[in-house]
Amino acid sequence: QVQLVESGGGLVQPGGSLRLSCAASGSIFSAYDMGWYRQAPGKQRELVASIASGGSTNYADSVKGRFTISRDNTKNTVYLQMNSLKPEDTAVYYCKGKRGSLAYWGKGTLVTVSS
């Protein structure tokens, strides 16, 4: 069992930055592939970025060059650094941990990009 708790969301102006954190507890964090997803009002949840247990990363085209995912296995935490934020980045951001057939989700943190 893994518990995931996101933090770091909030209101930011276009062009600004935020760093999201996802703290994990309850299992061997380093063995999990981790990902950040987002869901905007009226839209389906989509993958933003992922980082495998071995460290390889993957990004949605819409965030490449602006967002960076990273993990600190000593702190059981995965991060999403978001720069050059746009209004279309507004969404609830969710953290997901996956290992084999097991998958766990956090409850999400709201990011609002608005002037």
C-alpha positions in Angstrom: 0.0 0.0 0.0 1.3 3.5 -0.9 -0.1 6.8 0.2 0.6 9.8 -2.0 0.1 13.4 -0.9 0.5 16.3 -3.3 1.4 19.8 -2.3 2.6 23.1 -3.9 -0.4 24.1 -5.9 -1.9 27.6 -5.9 -2.6 30.7 -8.0 0.1 32.0 -10.2 0.3 34.6 -13.0 1.0 33.6 -16.6 4.7 33.2 -17.1 5.2 32.3 -13.5 6.6 29.1 -11.8 5.4 26.6 -9.3 7.0 23.4 -7.9 4.7 20.6 -7.0 5.7 17.9 -4.6 4.3 14.4 -4.0 5.3 12.7 -0.8 5.0 8.9 -0.7 4.8 6.6 2.3 4.0 3.0 3.0 6.2 1.1 0.6 9.4 1.0 -1.3 9.2 4.3 -3.2 12.3 3.7 -5.3 10.8 0.7 -7.0 7.8 2.7 -8.2 7.4 4.5 -11.5 5.9 7.9 -10.7 3.9 10.3 -12.8 2.1 13.6 -12.7 -1.3 13.8 -14.4 -3.7 16.7 -14.6 -7.4 17.2 -15.2 -8.9 20.5 -16.3 -12.6 21.2 -15.9 -14.6 19.3 -18.5 -11.6 17.4 -19.8 -10.2 14.0 -19.3 -7.2 13.3 -17.0 -4.0 13.4 -19.0 -0.4 12.5 -18.4 1.9 15.5 -17.9 5.2 13.8 -17.1 6.6 10.5 -15.8 9.8 9.2 -14.2 10.6 5.6 -14.1 12.2 3.8 -11.1 15.4 3.9 -13.1 15.2 7.6 -13.7 14.1 7.9 -17.4 11.6 10.6 -18.0 8.7 11.3 -20.4 6.8 14.5 -21.1 3.6 15.5 -22.8 4.3 17.6 -25.9 2.4 20.5 -24.3 4.9 20.8 -21.4 8.2 19.9 -23.0 10.8 22.5 -22.3 8.7 24.1 -19.5 8.2 21.4 -16.9 10.7 19.1 -15.3 10.0 16.0 -13.3 12.4 14.7 -10.8 12.6 12.3 -7.8 14.5 12.1 -4.5 14.4 8.5 -3.3 16.0 9.5 0.0 12.9 11.7 0.7 10.3 9.4 -1.0 9.3 12.4 -3.0 8.7 13.2 -6.7 8.6 16.8 -7.9 7.2 18.7 -10.9 8.9 22.0 -11.6 6.6 24.1 -13.8 8.0 27.2 -15.5 6.5 29.6 -18.0 3.0 28.6 -16.9 0.1 29.3 -19.2 -3.6 29.7 -18.5 -4.2 26.3 -20.2 -2.0 24.7 -17.5 -4.8 25.3 -15.1 -6.0 22.0 -13.7 -6.0 19.7 -10.7 -2.6 17.9 -10.7 -2.4 14.3 -9.5 0.5 12.2 -8.5 0.5 8.5 -9.5 2.7 5.6 -8.4 2.8 2.4 -10.3 4.6 -0.9 -9.7 3.5 -3.9 -11.8 -0.3 -4.2 -11.7 -0.5 -1.9 -8.7 -1.3 1.8 -9.1 -2.0 4.5 -6.5 -3.2 8.0 -6.8 -3.0 11.1 -4.6 -6.0 13.4 -4.1 -4.6 16.2 -6.2 -3.5 19.8 -5.9 -5.1 22.7 -7.8 -3.0 24.9 -10.0 -4.6 28.0 -11.3 -2.8 30.2 -13.9 -4.5 33.5 -14.2 -3.8 37.2 -14.1 
